[in-house]
């Protein structure tokens, strides 16, 4: 999982948008998705036009409470949102924490925390990041990208970066597992993805 950026200059904050239970939250959802460049905050899969998705309240205990703010809202695919554990765990690392990627450590398809980092470990458990199927999918995705790169005889960093840029430009829905791409291929995939219009 990649750190989710939360911007103090967000239009959600400046527009004083709030989540309305049972109300129309389409503008809020559009802005969240735009800030996330179209990607699910939890799975890092592109959320396409036909994909069921939700405005997720990271801490469900805050929903409809005073503390339920922009920093608790994320755009996520519906099914992974349903699979998130229902038992809230504290202390927990927040998805927008500045040190997120140094505390939730990626290694060959899996995520780890330092043994004494209870917050990061609780996040990994809460979001079921190391579900066996998810780990297999991440590993297989990276394996297929490597095979494709090798088949094309791409070797330099520039060639590999261009390979991913072509995927972003022509078939953005084929891009997923942004953190895995970042770590495995040593490229800043996030900044290669354009802002949603």
C-alpha positions as CSV (number, residue, x, y, z in Angstrom):
1,X,0.0,0.0,0.0
2,X,1.2,3.5,-0.9
3,X,0.8,6.5,1.3
4,X,-2.3,8.4,0.5
5,X,-1.7,12.1,0.2
6,X,-4.0,14.5,2.0
7,X,-3.6,18.1,1.0
8,X,-4.2,21.1,3.2
9,X,-5.1,22.9,0.0
10,X,-7.8,20.4,-0.9
11,X,-11.0,21.7,-2.5
12,X,-12.8,19.5,0.0
13,X,-11.4,21.6,2.9
14,X,-11.8,25.0,1.2
15,X,-15.3,24.1,0.0
16,X,-16.3,23.0,3.5
17,X,-17.6,19.7,2.1
18,X,-19.0,17.3,4.6
19,X,-20.1,13.7,4.3
20,X,-23.9,13.4,4.4
21,X,-25.3,10.0,5.6
22,X,-28.0,9.1,3.2
23,X,-27.4,12.3,1.2
24,X,-25.7,13.2,-2.1
25,X,-22.0,12.8,-1.6
26,X,-21.1,12.7,-5.4
27,X,-19.0,15.9,-5.3
28,X,-17.1,14.7,-2.3
29,X,-16.4,11.3,-4.0
30,X,-15.3,13.0,-7.3
31,X,-12.8,15.2,-5.4
32,X,-11.4,12.3,-3.4
33,X,-11.0,10.2,-6.5
34,X,-9.3,13.1,-8.3
35,X,-6.8,13.5,-5.4
36,X,-6.1,9.8,-5.5
37,X,-5.6,10.0,-9.3
38,X,-8.3,7.5,-9.8
39,X,-6.8,4.7,-7.7
40,X,-8.3,2.9,-4.8
41,X,-6.6,3.9,-1.5
42,X,-6.4,0.4,-0.2
43,X,-5.8,-1.9,-3.2
44,X,-4.1,0.5,-5.6
45,X,-6.2,-0.6,-8.4
46,X,-7.6,1.9,-10.9
47,X,-11.3,2.6,-10.2
48,X,-12.9,2.4,-13.6
49,X,-16.3,3.9,-14.8
50,X,-18.1,0.6,-14.0
51,X,-16.4,-0.2,-10.7
52,X,-18.5,-0.1,-7.6
53,X,-16.8,2.2,-5.1
54,X,-17.3,3.9,-1.8
55,X,-16.3,6.8,0.2
56,X,-14.6,5.0,3.0
57,X,-14.5,6.2,6.6
58,X,-11.1,4.9,7.6
59,X,-12.1,5.0,11.3
60,X,-15.7,3.8,11.2
61,X,-16.3,4.9,14.7
62,X,-16.0,8.5,13.5
63,X,-18.7,8.3,10.9
64,X,-21.4,10.9,11.5
65,X,-19.3,12.3,14.4
66,X,-17.5,15.7,14.7
67,X,-14.1,14.0,14.0
68,X,-15.3,12.5,10.7
69,X,-13.4,14.9,8.4
70,X,-11.5,15.0,5.1
71,X,-8.6,13.1,6.8
72,X,-10.8,10.1,7.5
73,X,-12.3,9.8,4.0
74,X,-10.9,7.8,1.2
75,X,-12.2,6.5,-2.2
76,X,-12.0,2.7,-2.3
77,X,-13.4,-0.1,-4.4
78,X,-16.5,-1.6,-2.8
79,X,-15.5,-5.2,-2.3
80,X,-12.1,-4.5,-0.6
81,X,-14.0,-2.0,1.6
82,X,-16.4,-4.8,2.6
83,X,-13.4,-7.1,3.4
84,X,-11.8,-4.7,5.7
85,X,-12.0,-6.1,9.2
86,X,-14.9,-4.8,11.2
87,X,-13.0,-4.7,14.5
88,X,-11.3,-1.3,14.9
89,X,-7.7,-1.5,16.1
90,X,-5.7,1.1,18.0
91,X,-3.2,2.5,18.0
92,X,-3.0,2.6,14.2
93,X,-0.9,4.2,11.6
94,X,-3.0,6.6,9.4
95,X,-2.8,6.1,5.6
96,X,-1.6,9.7,5.1
97,X,1.2,9.7,7.7
98,X,4.3,11.3,6.4
99,X,6.5,8.3,7.4
100,X,4.0,5.8,6.1
101,X,6.3,4.1,3.5
102,X,9.2,3.8,6.0
103,X,6.9,2.1,8.5
104,X,4.8,-0.1,6.2
105,X,7.6,-1.9,4.4
106,X,7.1,-3.6,1.1
107,X,9.1,-6.8,0.4
108,X,8.4,-9.2,-2.5
109,X,4.6,-8.7,-2.5
110,X,4.1,-8.5,1.2
111,X,4.0,-5.7,3.8
112,X,5.8,-5.7,7.1
113,X,6.3,-3.5,10.1
114,X,9.2,-3.3,12.5
115,X,8.5,-5.7,15.4
116,X,8.0,-2.8,17.8
117,X,5.8,-0.7,15.5
118,X,2.3,-1.6,16.8
119,X,0.6,1.2,14.8
120,X,2.0,0.0,11.4
121,X,1.3,-3.7,12.2
122,X,-2.3,-2.8,13.2
123,X,-2.8,-1.1,9.9
124,X,-1.6,-4.1,8.0
125,X,-4.0,-6.3,10.0
126,X,-7.0,-3.9,9.7
127,X,-6.7,-3.7,5.9
128,X,-5.8,-7.4,5.5
129,X,-2.8,-6.3,3.3
130,X,-1.2,-9.7,3.5
131,X,-4.2,-11.7,2.6
132,X,-2.8,-14.7,0.7
133,X,-4.7,-14.0,-2.5
134,X,-3.7,-10.3,-2.5
135,X,0.0,-11.2,-2.0
136,X,-0.2,-13.8,-4.9
137,X,-1.9,-11.2,-7.1
138,X,0.8,-8.6,-6.3
139,X,3.6,-11.1,-7.0
140,X,2.0,-12.3,-10.2
141,X,1.4,-8.7,-11.4
142,X,5.1,-7.9,-10.9
143,X,6.2,-11.1,-12.5
144,X,4.1,-10.4,-15.6
145,X,5.5,-6.9,-15.9
146,X,9.0,-8.2,-15.6
147,X,8.3,-10.8,-18.3
148,X,6.9,-8.2,-20.6
149,X,9.9,-5.9,-20.0
150,X,12.3,-8.8,-20.7
151,X,10.4,-9.9,-23.8
152,X,10.8,-6.3,-25.2
153,X,14.5,-6.4,-24.1
154,X,14.1,-3.2,-22.1
155,X,17.1,-2.7,-19.8
156,X,17.7,0.9,-18.9
157,X,15.8,2.9,-16.3
158,X,14.6,5.2,-19.1
159,X,13.2,2.3,-21.2
160,X,11.5,0.7,-18.2
161,X,10.0,4.1,-17.2
162,X,8.8,4.6,-20.8
163,X,7.2,1.1,-20.7
164,X,5.1,2.2,-17.7
165,X,4.4,5.6,-19.1
166,X,2.9,3.9,-22.2
167,X,0.7,1.8,-20.0
168,X,-0.4,4.9,-18.1
169,X,-1.1,6.8,-21.3
170,X,-2.9,4.0,-23.2
171,X,-4.4,1.6,-20.7
172,X,-4.4,3.2,-17.2
173,X,-6.7,0.4,-15.9
174,X,-3.8,-2.1,-16.5
175,X,-1.8,-0.2,-13.8
176,X,-2.1,-1.4,-10.2
177,X,0.0,-2.1,-7.1
178,X,1.7,1.3,-7.3
179,X,3.9,0.7,-4.3
180,X,5.0,-2.7,-5.7
181,X,6.0,-1.0,-9.0
182,X,7.7,1.8,-7.1
183,X,9.8,-0.6,-5.0
184,X,10.4,-3.4,-7.6
185,X,11.3,-1.2,-10.6
186,X,12.7,1.8,-8.6
187,X,10.5,4.4,-10.4
188,X,8.3,7.1,-9.1
189,X,5.1,5.8,-10.7
190,X,2.9,8.2,-8.7
191,X,4.3,11.3,-10.3
192,X,4.1,9.7,-13.8
193,X,0.3,9.4,-13.5
194,X,-1.6,12.6,-14.6
195,X,-4.2,14.3,-12.6
196,X,-7.8,13.3,-13.4
197,X,-9.7,15.8,-15.4
